[in-house]
Amino acid sequence: RLAFVPVPFDAPLTHVTVQRFLPDGRHFIVGTHPGWLHYYRLERDGSRQWAVATAKVRVPNVHLGGECGLIGLAIDPDFSTNRYVYASHCVSNTHGAVTRLTFDERDPEGTTASAVEIIRRGDDGHLQVPIHNISALGFDEEKNLWALLGDKYN
């Protein structure tokens, strides 16, 4: 049986674009439009539960404007051993990227420094409008990363 239970946050969030639970089901990451990943832990006391912020990590090179910003987030299927998190975002008005970070909630600056851009696609300046650059991403059953690219690409 599926039930939805409101879980209060210890601090308000704005401009949320994506949220993903980690494999343990007790921790989750919330991505915001400006390129921040907020790491939360669920706490419970009897029937009461709430989300506690434990870290805030910056995804580098997130371009803002129009439909740009941090758009998607995927947790690596082997996260418990490799700690990889993938973020899709704009890097300019015309290009989107997928960036891989090695997530360590105890070292937010180290997580940002670990960022590696693994995919970059763009329209090479034919359409200077910051729309449809990149969107959702995830993993299939065979652990292949997939990313939705905009419809303006050739």
C-alpha positions in Angstrom: 0.0 0.0 0.0 1.3 3.4 -1.0 1.0 6.3 1.5 2.4 9.8 1.4 3.6 11.3 4.6 4.6 15.0 4.9 8.2 15.4 6.1 9.2 18.8 7.4 12.6 20.2 6.5 14.8 21.8 9.1 15.3 24.8 6.6 13.2 25.9 3.6 14.4 25.2 0.1 13.7 27.3 -3.0 14.1 26.6 -6.7 14.1 22.8 -6.3 14.4 21.0 -9.6 15.1 17.4 -8.7 15.3 15.0 -5.7 16.7 11.5 -5.4 16.9 9.0 -2.5 20.2 7.2 -1.9 20.2 3.4 -1.8 19.9 3.3 2.0 16.5 5.0 1.8 17.4 7.2 4.8 19.4 9.9 2.9 18.5 11.9 -0.1 19.8 14.7 -2.3 17.8 17.7 -3.5 19.1 19.7 -6.5 18.2 23.4 -6.9 18.2 25.5 -10.1 21.3 27.5 -9.2 23.4 24.3 -9.0 23.4 23.3 -5.4 23.0 19.8 -4.1 21.5 19.6 -0.6 22.2 16.4 1.3 19.5 15.3 3.9 19.1 12.5 6.4 15.7 11.4 7.5 15.2 11.3 11.3 12.4 9.6 13.2 11.1 9.8 16.7 8.1 7.5 17.1 5.6 8.6 14.5 7.3 11.9 13.9 9.9 12.3 11.2 11.8 15.1 9.6 14.6 15.8 7.2 17.9 17.2 8.6 20.3 19.0 6.2 23.9 17.6 6.6 25.7 19.1 3.6 25.5 21.6 0.7 27.6 21.0 -2.4 28.1 23.2 -5.4 28.0 21.7 -9.0 30.5 23.8 -10.9 29.9 25.5 -14.3 26.1 25.7 -14.0 24.8 28.4 -16.4 21.6 30.2 -15.4 19.0 31.9 -17.5 15.9 30.8 -19.4 15.3 27.1 -18.9 19.0 26.7 -17.9 20.4 25.7 -14.5 20.7 22.4 -12.7 18.0 20.1 -14.3 18.6 16.5 -13.5 20.2 14.2 -11.0 21.1 10.5 -11.0 22.6 8.3 -8.3 25.0 5.7 -9.6 23.7 2.1 -9.2 27.0 1.4 -7.3 26.8 4.5 -5.2 27.4 2.6 -2.0 30.9 1.7 -3.2 31.9 4.5 -5.7 29.8 7.5 -4.3 29.1 8.8 -7.8 26.3 11.3 -8.4 25.6 12.7 -11.9 24.0 16.2 -12.5 22.7 17.5 -15.8 22.8 21.2 -16.3 23.4 24.0 -18.8 27.0 25.2 -19.3 25.9 28.1 -21.7 22.8 29.3 -23.6 23.6 26.7 -26.2 25.2 23.7 -24.4 24.3 21.2 -21.7 26.4 18.8 -19.8 26.4 15.9 -17.4 28.9 16.2 -14.6 30.0 13.4 -12.3 30.8 14.1 -8.7 32.3 11.8 -6.1 29.9 12.7 -3.2 31.2 13.0 0.3 28.9 14.8 2.6 31.7 15.4 5.1 33.8 17.2 2.4 31.5 19.5 0.3 34.5 21.4 -1.2 36.2 18.1 -2.1 33.0 16.9 -3.7 32.9 20.0 -5.9 36.6 19.6 -6.7 35.9 16.0 -7.8 33.6 17.2 -10.6 34.3 15.7 -14.1 32.3 16.7 -17.1 31.5 13.5 -18.9 29.1 14.6 -21.6 28.7 18.0 -23.3 26.3 18.6 -26.2 25.2 21.8 -27.9 23.8 23.4 -31.0 27.1 25.1 -31.9 25.5 28.5 -31.9 22.7 28.0 -34.4 20.0 28.8 -31.8 21.1 31.2 -29.0 18.0 30.5 -26.9 18.7 28.8 -23.5 16.0 26.1 -23.9 16.0 22.4 -24.4 19.7 21.9 -23.7 19.6 18.9 -21.4 17.0 17.3 -19.1 16.5 14.2 -17.1 19.1 11.5 -16.6 19.2 8.1 -15.0 20.4 4.5 -15.3 18.9 1.5 -17.1 18.7 -2.1 -15.8 22.2 -2.8 -17.2 23.7 0.2 -15.3 24.1 2.4 -18.5 23.7 6.1 -17.9 21.2 7.8 -20.2 20.5 11.5 -20.6 17.7 13.3 -22.4 19.0 16.0 -24.8 17.1 18.8 -26.2 15.2 18.7 -29.4 17.2 21.5 -31.0 20.3 19.4 -31.6 21.2 18.0 -35.0 
